[in-house]
């Protein structure tokens, strides 16, 4: 039994399916082989599609997980940046306070070195109280300050004496 079947070459992008270059017909034995090959190619195609879909689904899931992780990292980074900025502001405020804080010993040492001739600064302490007196060359004992800390008050007295201002009467 001879069955004539046209034989086609692979797909040609310009003309579509084209006739095979080795002839147009095959016999029945080749036909059975072609059917078997077709079935094998069909199963390979189905398996390839199944794997492609599975791999594509896995890649989509991985992409979505990476997007979520990226969004979480962006949120954390924004929070960290805000937290860092807040901490920097706190640090700067504390630095200003610390720059203003001069230990009493340092304030006294500075006053001893910089106090003009004829001026005196007296540090007075009694039970539950402490104050600073500034005595000018003429013997007056008043100067204006609004600091509650003795070290700041010593510095204020020194600055008052350095300005050459006469003590208040």
Backbone as CSV, one residue per row, in Angstrom:
resi,resn,N_x,N_y,N_z,CA_x,CA_y,CA_z,C_x,C_y,C_z
1,UNK,0.843,-1.160,0.000,0.000,0.000,0.000,0.897,1.235,0.000
2,UNK,0.633,2.044,-0.945,1.389,3.282,-1.034,0.411,4.414,-0.801
3,UNK,0.783,5.190,0.173,-0.024,6.358,0.477,0.853,7.546,0.159
4,UNK,0.328,8.424,-0.579,1.128,9.574,-0.953,0.830,10.723,0.015
5,UNK,1.884,11.228,0.561,1.757,12.336,1.516,2.741,13.401,1.094
6,UNK,2.278,14.603,1.057,3.207,15.688,0.745,4.126,15.898,1.935
7,UNK,5.348,16.138,1.657,6.351,16.363,2.697,6.708,17.846,2.685
8,UNK,6.741,18.419,3.862,7.028,19.844,3.979,8.280,20.073,4.798
9,UNK,8.975,21.120,4.426,10.164,21.534,5.172,9.725,22.413,6.342
10,UNK,10.668,22.740,7.179,10.301,23.639,8.302,9.740,24.970,7.806
11,UNK,9.218,25.663,8.707,8.543,26.936,8.451,9.497,27.925,7.813
12,UNK,9.049,28.583,6.774,9.806,29.645,6.117,9.114,30.943,6.479
13,UNK,9.833,31.878,7.083,9.198,33.088,7.596,8.592,33.954,6.511
14,UNK,9.079,33.811,5.302,8.531,34.642,4.225,7.335,33.991,3.542
15,UNK,7.405,32.689,3.323,6.367,32.024,2.530,5.509,31.066,3.329
16,UNK,5.756,30.894,4.606,5.018,29.913,5.385,5.604,28.541,5.139
17,UNK,4.757,27.464,5.143,5.241,26.110,4.899,5.644,25.986,3.432
18,UNK,6.751,25.321,3.200,7.215,25.114,1.823,7.438,23.630,1.593
19,UNK,7.352,23.219,0.348,7.547,21.809,0.031,8.993,21.446,0.271
20,UNK,9.191,20.198,0.711,10.521,19.694,1.022,11.375,19.666,-0.239
21,UNK,12.650,19.941,-0.121,13.524,20.033,-1.284,13.872,18.684,-1.891
22,UNK,13.657,17.578,-1.151,14.044,16.259,-1.652,12.887,15.554,-2.357
23,UNK,11.840,16.198,-2.606,10.710,15.560,-3.290,9.425,15.880,-2.567
24,UNK,8.323,15.606,-3.275,7.039,16.012,-2.734,6.284,14.905,-2.032
25,UNK,6.700,13.604,-2.252,5.873,12.514,-1.746,6.686,11.543,-0.919
26,UNK,6.020,10.906,0.031,6.642,9.861,0.835,5.770,8.623,0.780
27,UNK,6.359,7.447,1.051,5.525,6.245,1.026,4.901,6.008,2.399
28,UNK,4.124,4.933,2.535,3.345,4.669,3.750,4.233,4.425,4.955
29,UNK,5.388,3.763,4.787,6.275,3.526,5.932,6.784,4.851,6.498
30,UNK,7.129,5.728,5.595,7.558,7.052,6.046,6.399,7.796,6.710
31,UNK,5.207,7.529,6.225,4.034,8.188,6.773,3.855,7.805,8.239
32,UNK,3.981,6.510,8.542,3.857,6.054,9.923,4.961,6.674,10.791
33,UNK,6.157,6.743,10.251,7.270,7.359,10.990,7.006,8.837,11.217
34,UNK,6.438,9.476,10.207,6.114,10.903,10.349,5.034,11.118,11.407
35,UNK,4.054,10.229,11.440,3.005,10.350,12.462,3.595,10.167,13.862
36,UNK,4.480,9.201,14.005,5.129,8.977,15.300,5.971,10.187,15.693
37,UNK,6.697,10.714,14.717,7.505,11.903,14.993,6.627,13.090,15.362
38,UNK,5.491,13.217,14.663,4.548,14.286,14.977,4.044,14.158,16.407
39,UNK,3.675,12.931,16.784,3.174,12.706,18.138,4.247,13.021,19.185
40,UNK,5.476,12.618,18.896,6.579,12.913,19.820,6.805,14.419,19.917
41,UNK,6.799,15.084,18.755,6.980,16.537,18.766,5.832,17.231,19.489
42,UNK,4.614,16.711,19.301,3.457,17.292,19.978,3.622,17.144,21.497
43,UNK,4.041,15.934,21.991,4.238,15.777,23.432,5.372,16.635,23.940
44,UNK,6.447,16.767,23.146,7.555,17.634,23.549,7.084,19.081,23.645
45,UNK,6.277,19.491,22.686,5.733,20.855,22.706,4.861,21.073,23.934
46,UNK,4.004,20.100,24.241,3.114,20.227,25.408,3.950,20.295,26.689
47,UNK,4.964,19.424,26.804,5.823,19.442,27.987,6.599,20.760,28.085
48,UNK,7.103,21.229,26.949,7.847,22.492,26.931,6.946,23.643,27.360
49,UNK,5.721,23.646,26.866,4.776,24.707,27.273,4.493,24.631,28.771
50,UNK,4.293,23.382,29.276,4.020,23.211,30.700,5.200,23.713,31.535
51,UNK,6.421,23.357,31.135,7.605,23.824,31.858,7.772,25.331,31.740
52,UNK,7.494,25.860,30.552,7.605,27.304,30.352,6.631,28.047,31.259
53,UNK,5.385,27.550,31.315,4.378,28.187,32.173,4.795,28.075,33.635
54,UNK,5.278,26.870,34.039,5.714,26.699,35.426,6.876,27.632,35.744
55,UNK,7.885,27.660,34.853,9.035,28.536,35.075,8.612,29.997,35.073
56,UNK,7.705,30.349,34.183,7.211,31.727,34.127,6.487,32.080,35.415
57,UNK,5.648,31.161,35.911,4.950,31.414,37.174,5.933,31.573,38.323
58,UNK,6.978,30.738,38.356,7.993,30.849,39.402,8.728,32.185,39.305
59,UNK,9.054,32.589,38.072,9.748,33.867,37.893,8.857,35.044,38.292
60,UNK,7.574,34.946,37.960,6.641,36.019,38.349,6.535,36.090,39.871
61,UNK,6.450,34.918,40.521,6.383,34.899,41.992,7.664,35.467,42.595
62,UNK,8.812,35.109,42.031,10.081,35.636,42.522,10.164,37.140,42.305
63,UNK,9.712,37.611,41.137,9.703,39.049,40.863,8.826,39.782,41.877
64,UNK,7.628,39.231,42.144,6.726,39.869,43.100,7.326,39.888,44.501
65,UNK,8.007,38.795,44.871,8.655,38.754,46.194,9.767,39.795,46.269
66,UNK,10.532,39.946,45.194,11.599,40.962,45.181,11.018,42.367,45.235
67,UNK,9.902,42.583,44.560,9.245,43.905,44.625,8.806,44.217,46.052
68,UNK,8.192,43.201,46.707,7.755,43.405,48.092,8.940,43.689,49.004
69,UNK,10.007,42.919,48.824,11.202,43.137,49.645,11.788,44.522,49.393
70,UNK,11.806,44.943,48.139,12.307,46.272,47.801,11.444,47.357,48.446
71,UNK,10.131,47.174,48.396,9.227,48.156,49.020,9.472,48.217,50.529
72,UNK,9.655,47.047,51.160,9.926,47.022,52.605,11.250,47.712,52.920
73,UNK,12.253,47.450,52.091,13.552,48.091,52.319,13.459,49.602,52.124
74,UNK,12.688,50.037,51.132,12.512,51.475,50.918,11.831,52.112,52.123
75,UNK,10.824,51.426,52.667,10.124,51.940,53.847,11.084,52.022,55.036
76,UNK,11.872,50.954,55.239,12.833,50.964,56.336,13.878,52.054,56.145
77,UNK,14.336,52.231,54.908,15.345,53.255,54.629,14.791,54.638,54.917
78,UNK,13.543,54.869,54.504,12.915,56.163,54.776,12.830,56.391,56.281
79,UNK,12.425,55.357,57.020,12.350,55.467,58.477,13.714,55.712,59.094
80,UNK,14.723,55.013,58.577,16.082,55.190,59.109,16.600,56.588,58.823
81,UNK,16.298,57.101,57.621,16.743,58.449,57.268,16.079,59.464,58.193
82,UNK,14.756,59.286,58.421,14.044,60.184,59.319,14.625,60.079,60.718
83,UNK,14.842,58.825,61.185,15.398,58.603,62.516,16.796,59.218,62.617
84,UNK,17.612,59.041,61.566,18.965,59.613,61.569,18.890,61.133,61.658
85,UNK,17.968,61.740,60.885,17.837,63.199,60.920,17.397,63.676,62.292
86,UNK,16.455,62.947,62.901,16.005,63.319,64.250,17.160,63.205,65.242
87,UNK,17.914,62.128,65.122,19.043,61.939,66.035,20.102,63.014,65.823
88,UNK,20.310,63.422,64.573,21.278,64.484,64.307,20.803,65.798,64.927
89,UNK,19.497,66.076,64.833,18.959,67.288,65.453,19.124,67.232,66.973
90,UNK,18.833,66.061,67.562,19.017,65.904,69.002,20.486,66.088,69.383
91,UNK,21.373,65.492,68.576,22.805,65.611,68.841,23.247,67.068,68.781
92,UNK,22.766,67.806,67.755,23.147,69.210,67.625,22.635,70.031,68.809
93,UNK,21.393,69.745,69.258,20.845,70.467,70.410,21.666,70.164,71.666
94,UNK,22.010,68.879,71.860,22.823,68.522,73.022,24.212,69.148,72.939
95,UNK,24.759,69.206,71.732,26.084,69.804,71.551,26.060,71.285,71.941
96,UNK,24.978,71.981,71.561,24.865,73.392,71.942,24.816,73.539,73.460
97,UNK,24.055,72.646,74.101,23.966,72.698,75.559,25.332,72.393,76.168
98,UNK,25.998,71.366,75.650,27.304,70.999,76.198,28.357,72.060,75.930
99,UNK,28.271,72.724,74.779,29.214,73.802,74.500,29.033,74.940,75.502
100,UNK,27.803,75.147,75.931,27.518,76.216,76.894,27.952,75.809,78.308
101,UNK,27.967,74.496,78.579,28.325,74.029,79.918,29.840,74.092,80.102
102,UNK,30.226,74.929,81.011,31.641,75.051,81.361,31.746,74.649,82.822
103,UNK,32.559,73.685,83.131,32.702,73.318,84.539,33.184,74.520,85.363
104,UNK,32.795,74.547,86.613,33.128,75.669,87.503,34.637,75.873,87.587
105,UNK,35.398,74.803,87.643,36.851,74.918,87.714,37.394,75.660,86.497
106,UNK,36.907,75.283,85.310,37.378,75.950,84.082,36.978,77.421,84.066
107,UNK,35.760,77.720,84.551,35.302,79.114,84.585,36.179,79.944,85.532
108,UNK,36.522,79.377,86.668,37.376,80.095,87.636,38.774,80.292,87.051
109,UNK,39.318,79.251,86.418,40.649,79.371,85.804,40.646,80.450,84.730
110,UNK,39.612,80.491,83.938,39.533,81.517,82.888,39.456,82.908,83.512
111,UNK,38.603,83.040,84.529,38.465,84.353,85.184,39.782,84.783,85.818
112,UNK,40.499,83.848,86.420,41.772,84.193,87.063,42.782,84.695,86.038
113,UNK,42.722,84.161,84.835,43.682,84.588,83.815,43.266,85.856,83.086
114,UNK,41.960,86.103,82.935,41.495,87.195,82.071,40.926,88.401,82.832
115,UNK,40.721,88.304,84.132,40.080,89.394,84.890,40.971,90.637,84.877
116,UNK,40.416,91.805,84.506,41.223,93.038,84.475,41.712,93.431,85.886
117,UNK,42.781,94.194,85.891,43.376,94.683,87.136,42.335,95.494,87.920
118,UNK,42.260,95.270,89.216,41.372,96.025,90.099,40.002,95.386,90.272
119,UNK,39.674,94.375,89.521,38.377,93.697,89.623,38.545,92.404,90.419
120,UNK,37.487,92.022,91.150,37.481,90.766,91.901,36.186,90.017,91.627
121,UNK,36.308,88.717,91.557,35.115,87.862,91.500,35.177,86.971,92.734
122,UNK,34.111,87.024,93.519,34.058,86.199,94.725,32.959,85.145,94.554
123,UNK,33.299,83.924,94.888,32.341,82.825,94.874,31.936,82.565,96.311
124,UNK,30.664,82.742,96.610,30.172,82.603,97.979,29.249,81.386,98.067
125,UNK,29.427,80.610,99.119,28.610,79.415,99.323,28.191,79.377,100.782
126,UNK,26.905,79.093,101.011,26.410,78.849,102.358,25.397,77.722,102.267
127,UNK,24.855,77.316,103.386,23.906,76.208,103.398,22.722,76.507,102.471
128,UNK,22.498,75.646,101.461,21.417,75.759,100.481,21.512,76.974,99.579
129,UNK,22.682,77.572,99.413,22.786,78.744,98.542,24.209,78.906,98.035
130,UNK,24.328,79.557,96.894,25.615,79.911,96.333,25.417,81.086,95.395
131,UNK,26.395,82.006,95.333,26.280,83.173,94.466,27.663,83.684,94.115
132,UNK,27.674,84.588,93.166,28.924,85.180,92.708,28.817,86.681,92.908
133,UNK,29.867,87.251,93.439,29.920,88.711,93.600,31.022,89.243,92.697
134,UNK,30.743,90.361,92.049,31.749,91.059,91.231,32.035,92.388,91.923
135,UNK,33.295,92.600,92.247,33.675,93.836,92.932,34.573,94.618,91.984
136,UNK,34.109,95.839,91.677,34.834,96.680,90.750,35.971,97.433,91.425
137,UNK,36.774,98.162,90.652,37.896,98.923,91.204,37.464,99.964,92.239
138,UNK,36.212,100.427,92.109,35.736,101.433,93.076,35.072,100.796,94.292
139,UNK,35.035,99.440,94.365,34.498,98.747,95.540,33.029,98.392,95.435
140,UNK,32.343,98.746,94.329,30.927,98.404,94.211,30.788,96.900,93.955
141,UNK,29.630,96.354,94.410,29.469,94.901,94.409,28.274,94.404,93.613
142,UNK,27.797,95.062,92.594,26.620,94.600,91.849,26.935,94.386,90.377
143,UNK,26.300,93.377,89.782,26.296,93.202,88.330,25.064,92.376,87.975
144,UNK,24.588,92.525,86.761,23.342,91.856,86.339,23.664,90.498,85.712
145,UNK,22.919,89.479,86.131,23.013,88.141,85.519,21.682,87.445,85.694
146,UNK,21.385,86.557,84.781,20.151,85.793,84.923,20.437,84.285,84.937
147,UNK,21.712,83.916,85.088,22.067,82.499,85.137,21.919,81.965,86.548
148,UNK,21.466,80.714,86.635,21.319,80.061,87.926,22.530,79.209,88.245
149,UNK,23.327,78.891,87.250,24.507,78.049,87.470,25.699,78.927,87.830
150,UNK,26.465,78.499,88.815,27.594,79.294,89.276,28.665,79.441,88.197
151,UNK,28.933,78.384,87.418,29.968,78.501,86.389,29.577,79.537,85.335
152,UNK,28.302,79.564,84.951,27.849,80.572,83.982,27.921,81.974,84.588
153,UNK,27.564,82.058,85.862,27.574,83.359,86.531,29.005,83.895,86.634
154,UNK,29.981,83.048,86.883,31.388,83.473,86.911,31.770,84.027,85.539
155,UNK,31.375,83.324,84.463,31.688,83.788,83.106,30.987,85.115,82.828
156,UNK,29.718,85.249,83.263,29.006,86.529,83.079,29.734,87.669,83.813
157,UNK,30.189,87.396,85.031,30.909,88.426,85.798,32.207,88.805,85.080
158,UNK,32.915,87.824,84.581,34.153,88.084,83.846,33.855,88.933,82.607
159,UNK,32.835,88.567,81.842,32.503,89.332,80.632,32.106,90.764,80.980
160,UNK,31.390,90.941,82.094,31.006,92.282,82.548,32.256,93.109,82.875
161,UNK,33.210,92.480,83.560,34.449,93.188,83.917,35.279,93.480,82.665
162,UNK,35.315,92.572,81.715,36.094,92.764,80.486,35.514,93.892,79.621
163,UNK,34.226,94.109,79.695,33.609,95.168,78.920,33.949,96.548,79.512
164,UNK,34.522,96.529,80.685,34.907,97.780,81.320,33.736,98.509,81.917
165,UNK,32.622,97.829,81.969,31.432,98.480,82.516,31.581,98.617,84.017
166,UNK,31.090,99.700,84.492,31.113,99.896,85.937,30.003,99.046,86.537
167,UNK,30.235,98.451,87.667,29.178,97.663,88.311,27.953,98.529,88.567
168,UNK,26.792,97.875,88.516,25.532,98.601,88.753,25.482,99.052,90.211
169,UNK,24.868,100.203,90.455,24.740,100.677,91.835,23.301,100.754,92.229
